Amino acid sequence: MSGWLKIVGLGPGADTMITPEVSAALANATDVVGYIPYVNRVAARPGLVRHRSDNREEIHRAEHALQLALAGHRVVVVSSGDPGVFAMASAVFEALEAGDARWCDLEIQVLPGISAMLAASARAGAPLGHDFCCINLSDNLKPWQVIEKRLRLAAEADFAMAFYNPRSKARPSGFGRTLDVLRDVCEPGRLMIFARAVSTPEETIRVTTLAEAEPEMADMRTLVIVGSQSTRLIEREAGPLVYTPRSVVS
Amino acid sequence: MSGWLKIVGLGPGADTMITPEVSAALANATDVVGYIPYVNRVAARPGLVRHRSDNREEIHRAEHALQLALAGHRVVVVSSGDPGVFAMASAVFEALEAGDARWCDLEIQVLPGISAMLAASARAGAPLGHDFCCINLSDNLKPWQVIEKRLRLAAEADFAMAFYNPRSKARPSGFGRTLDVLRDVCEPGRLMIFARAVSTPEETIRVTTLAEAEPEMADMRTLVIVGSQSTRLIEREAGPLVYTPRSVVS
C-alpha cells in the first residue's frame, strides 16, 4: 500500500467548522502529526497513531511526517485554522525541498481550513470585507524592521489588517511596538477587534479603537483585526457589528 | 416563530468543502437568497424557497433577505467562498445600516467558508504561507488609482498577493494594467498562479512567472496569486509546488 501526506486545517476550534474532506482524510489516516493541542483535537481510534510535538519543532515534525509517508503510512499533518496561513504547509515544503529526494514523488495534498482571520472576521461582522492584508507579528523568523515596514506600508495602502501571533510570553513587548507604529500612522478612532479563541468555549470578541487598545488585550490565542479608514461600526443591543463597505471613495 | 438571517460561505465549489455549520443552516432555512449560480448549488426541497438574483444586485438582494427575516423567515444568504471576502456580508451590513431600524434587532450571523484564495493557495502548495494581501481588482466600486496605489505599496512591502475579480467581459483591460504595474515594481521571474474554478470539474491551476503572464490567463472564475520575493518553486513529476517560506532574511 502506498503512503500519502495530507496537510489539513482543523479550523479555529469548533468541530462544526471542519470540512468533510478534512474529516474524511482523518478517517482514512494511519498517523496524525502535529502540535500537541491540535493533535489532541483528533479523537483516538484503533489503527491511528497520534504523534504530538511541541511548538517551534515544525521542521523536525515535517520531516517525520514525510518519512512516515515514504514508509507507506497514510499521514495527516494537522494545523489549526488553515494550513497555508502561518502554519504547517510551508514548513512541510521547506523540509521537502531540503530533504530526501524521494519525498518529491509522494502524493501530497493541502486541504484548506477555516482560517482564524476569517472566523474572527465573521464573528465581528465583515471587517475584512474589502482589500486587506495579513501579517504575522512574531519576530522569531523575521526581523522586527520588516514587520514595522509592512505595518507602515499597509496603513498607507489603507488595507484592513489581520494580525497573527500578536503576543506571547517569549515576546511580551512586540505588540506594544505594533500599537506604537499604528498610532503613528492611523487616526485614534481606527476600529480594532480582539478575537480570542474563536468558536471555542473560551471565545471573547472585543471591539475597541486604536486609542483604547492595550497590549494586554492580546495573547497567543488572539487574532487582532485593524479596520481600514472606511471600516464602520453598527451599535446594536445584541452587540456591535463591524464591517468594511464594498466601495472606496477616492 | 422568530426569523433569523445567516450569511454563509459555500466554499469554492466542492460540496466536501462546505462546513457542517453551513450545511445545518441550509437544512433549517425557509429561504435561500443569492446570486443565481450560488443559489443553484443549494438543492431544492419542500419548504425551501430559493430566491435567485443577478450579479450587481447585492444591495437589493440584501434588503430582500432582511425583509424576509423580519417577517419571520429563516433566511440564508449564500456567497461562494467566504461571505466576508468581497461577498455578501458587507452588502448586508450596508443595507442594514441604511435601512429599517428594526433590522438591527434581528438575529444575524456570519458563517465563514473556505475562501477562494485559500483554496487556490492549497492547490498550488502554500504561496500565501507568509505575510500577504488580498485585493479586489474590480474598479466598479473604487477608482483604478486606489487599486494601482495598493499594488505598488503591496509590492514595496513584499507581500504575496491574492487578486479577486481580475478580469470580466465588462472590464477586459484592467488586468493588463495590473500586470503593467507589477512589471514596473517586481522582477520578471516573480512566481504567479492562475487558479480557475478550484474544486470544480473545470479546475485548472497554471503556474507561471510575471514575465510570461498574459491578461487572457484570467477570467472572472480565476483567482490570481503573486508570490513575494521569497516564494519558491519545487519542480516535481506530479506537478509543481509553490510555497512561501516562513522566514524572511532582511
Interface residues (C-beta under 8 A of the other chain):
Chain A: G11 A14 D15 T16 M17 I18 T19 P20 E21 A24 E58 D82 P83 G84 V85 F86 A87 A89 S90 A91 F93 E94 L96 E97 C104 D105 E107 I108 Q109 V110 L111 P112 G113 I114 S115 L118 A119 S121 A122 R123 G125 A126 P127 L128 G129 H130 D131 F132 C133 C134 I135 N136 L141 K142 P143 Q145 V146 K149 R150 L153 A154 E156 A157 D158 F159 R232 I234 R236 E237 A238 L241 Y243 T244 P245 R246 S247 V248 V249 S250
Chain B: G11 A14 D15 T16 M17 I18 T19 P20 E21 A24 E58 D82 P83 G84 V85 F86 A87 A89 S90 A91 F93 E94 L96 E97 C104 D105 E107 I108 Q109 V110 L111 P112 G113 I114 S115 L118 A119 S121 A122 R123 G125 A126 P127 L128 G129 H130 D131 F132 C133 C134 I135 N136 L141 K142 P143 Q145 V146 K149 R150 L153 A154 E156 A157 D158 F159 R232 I234 R236 E237 A238 L241 Y243 T244 P245 R246 S247 V248 V249 S250
